[in-house]
Amino acid sequence: MQNLFASKDAQATIDRINNLTPNSQAQWGKMNVAQMLAHCNVAYDMSLTDQYSKPGSFKKFMLKMFVKNAGVGPKPYPKNGRTAPEFVIANERDFETEKKKLVDYIIRVKHLGGAHFNGKESHSFGALTETEWNTMFSKHLDHHLTQFGV
């Protein structure tokens, strides 16, 4: 697992993103490469902006009980797994815009550092440790970058 709070690992992930092209093809799934980048941006949008409303207390409880471990635990995501409705990107997106946004988010997270995230409330899972935040960010990116062969 890459540590996206560390410069070397953040740069390695950015290098993988920079190896994508508008014509990169998915090895599984329904999204094209621009949609995948937009999909990955949602995790950062939820963590760093108020763009998405937080789930109600019952939904948040259910997410913490039944989804949190899959999101922040070490086990890789399965191919073609289900995703939350907020993460579904059905419309076309601009590859360069989404790519720049994602790279900028990775740089921002690295600069904020792990201490900024330690104990920070996640959109869906409650307060997470620095390690859980990193796992969530890193595992999600690795899953989708692997999906597109980089």
C-alpha positions as CSV (number, residue, x, y, z in Angstrom):
1,M,0.0,0.0,0.0
2,Q,1.4,3.4,-1.0
3,N,1.6,6.1,1.7
4,L,0.1,9.1,0.0
5,F,1.2,11.3,2.8
6,A,4.8,10.6,1.8
7,S,6.3,12.5,-1.1
8,K,7.9,9.5,-2.8
9,D,4.7,7.4,-2.8
10,A,2.5,10.3,-3.8
11,Q,4.8,11.0,-6.7
12,A,4.7,7.3,-7.7
13,T,0.9,7.5,-7.8
14,I,1.0,10.7,-9.8
15,D,3.4,9.1,-12.3
16,R,0.9,6.2,-12.7
17,I,-1.9,8.7,-13.4
18,N,0.4,10.6,-15.9
19,N,0.8,7.3,-17.8
20,L,-2.9,7.3,-18.6
21,T,-4.1,8.7,-21.9
22,P,-7.6,9.6,-23.1
23,N,-7.5,6.3,-25.0
24,S,-6.6,4.1,-22.1
25,Q,-8.9,1.1,-21.9
26,A,-10.3,-0.5,-18.9
27,Q,-9.5,-4.2,-18.2
28,W,-12.9,-4.5,-16.5
29,G,-15.9,-2.4,-15.6
30,K,-18.1,0.1,-17.5
31,M,-16.3,3.5,-17.0
32,N,-14.0,5.1,-19.5
33,V,-10.8,6.6,-18.3
34,A,-12.2,10.1,-17.8
35,Q,-15.1,8.8,-15.9
36,M,-12.7,6.7,-13.7
37,L,-10.7,9.8,-12.9
38,A,-13.9,11.7,-12.0
39,H,-15.0,8.7,-9.9
40,C,-11.7,8.8,-8.0
41,N,-12.1,12.5,-7.4
42,V,-15.4,11.9,-5.5
43,A,-13.4,10.5,-2.6
44,Y,-11.4,13.6,-2.3
45,D,-14.4,15.9,-2.9
46,M,-16.1,14.2,0.0
47,S,-13.0,14.5,2.2
48,L,-11.9,18.0,1.4
49,T,-15.1,19.9,0.3
50,D,-18.7,20.3,1.3
51,Q,-19.9,19.4,-2.2
52,Y,-21.8,16.3,-0.9
53,S,-24.3,16.2,1.9
54,K,-23.5,13.8,4.7
55,P,-25.6,10.7,5.1
56,G,-28.2,10.6,7.9
57,S,-27.4,8.9,11.2
58,F,-29.0,5.6,10.3
59,K,-27.3,5.3,6.9
60,K,-24.0,6.4,8.5
61,F,-24.4,3.7,11.2
62,M,-25.1,1.1,8.5
63,L,-22.0,2.2,6.5
64,K,-19.8,2.1,9.5
65,M,-21.1,-1.4,10.4
66,F,-21.1,-3.0,7.0
67,V,-18.9,-1.1,4.6
68,K,-16.2,0.7,6.6
69,N,-13.9,-2.4,6.8
70,A,-14.1,-2.9,3.0
71,G,-13.2,0.8,2.5
72,V,-10.4,1.2,5.0
73,G,-9.2,-2.3,5.5
74,P,-6.2,-3.9,3.7
75,K,-8.2,-6.4,1.5
76,P,-8.3,-5.2,-2.1
77,Y,-11.5,-4.3,-3.8
78,P,-13.0,-6.9,-6.0
79,K,-13.3,-6.3,-9.8
80,N,-16.7,-5.1,-10.8
81,G,-17.8,-4.4,-7.2
82,R,-20.7,-2.2,-6.4
83,T,-20.2,1.5,-5.7
84,A,-22.1,4.1,-3.8
85,P,-24.5,6.2,-5.9
86,E,-22.4,9.3,-5.3
87,F,-19.5,7.6,-7.0
88,V,-21.4,6.6,-10.1
89,I,-20.2,8.8,-13.0
90,A,-22.6,8.2,-15.9
91,N,-22.0,11.3,-18.0
92,E,-19.0,12.1,-20.1
93,R,-16.1,13.9,-18.5
94,D,-13.0,15.8,-19.8
95,F,-9.9,13.7,-19.4
96,E,-7.5,16.5,-18.8
97,T,-9.7,18.3,-16.3
98,E,-10.3,15.2,-14.2
99,K,-6.7,14.2,-14.4
100,K,-5.5,17.6,-13.2
101,K,-8.1,17.7,-10.4
102,L,-7.0,14.3,-9.2
103,V,-3.2,15.1,-9.3
104,D,-3.9,18.4,-7.5
105,Y,-5.9,16.5,-4.8
106,I,-3.0,14.0,-4.2
107,I,-0.6,16.9,-3.9
108,R,-2.9,18.7,-1.5
109,V,-3.3,15.5,0.7
110,K,0.4,15.0,0.8
111,H,1.0,18.7,1.9
112,L,-1.8,18.5,4.5
113,G,-0.1,15.3,5.8
114,G,-1.3,12.4,7.9
115,A,-1.6,14.4,11.1
116,H,-4.3,16.6,9.5
117,F,-6.4,13.5,8.7
118,N,-5.8,11.6,12.0
119,G,-9.1,11.6,13.8
120,K,-10.8,13.6,11.0
121,E,-14.4,12.7,10.4
122,S,-15.0,10.9,7.1
123,H,-18.1,11.5,5.0
124,S,-19.5,8.0,5.6
125,F,-17.4,6.2,8.2
126,G,-16.9,8.5,11.2
127,A,-13.5,9.5,12.5
128,L,-10.7,7.6,10.9
129,T,-7.0,7.2,11.8
130,E,-4.2,8.5,9.6
131,T,-3.6,4.9,8.5
132,E,-7.3,4.4,7.6
133,W,-7.4,7.6,5.6
134,N,-4.3,6.6,3.7
135,T,-5.6,3.1,3.1
136,M,-8.9,4.4,1.8
137,F,-7.2,6.9,-0.6
138,S,-4.4,4.6,-1.7
139,K,-6.4,1.4,-2.1
140,H,-9.1,3.1,-4.2
141,L,-6.6,4.7,-6.5
142,D,-4.6,1.5,-6.9
143,H,-7.7,-0.4,-7.8
144,H,-8.7,2.0,-10.6
145,L,-5.2,2.6,-11.9
146,T,-4.7,-1.1,-12.1
147,Q,-8.1,-1.3,-13.9
148,F,-6.7,0.9,-16.6
149,G,-3.3,-0.9,-16.8
150,V,-1.0,1.6,-15.1
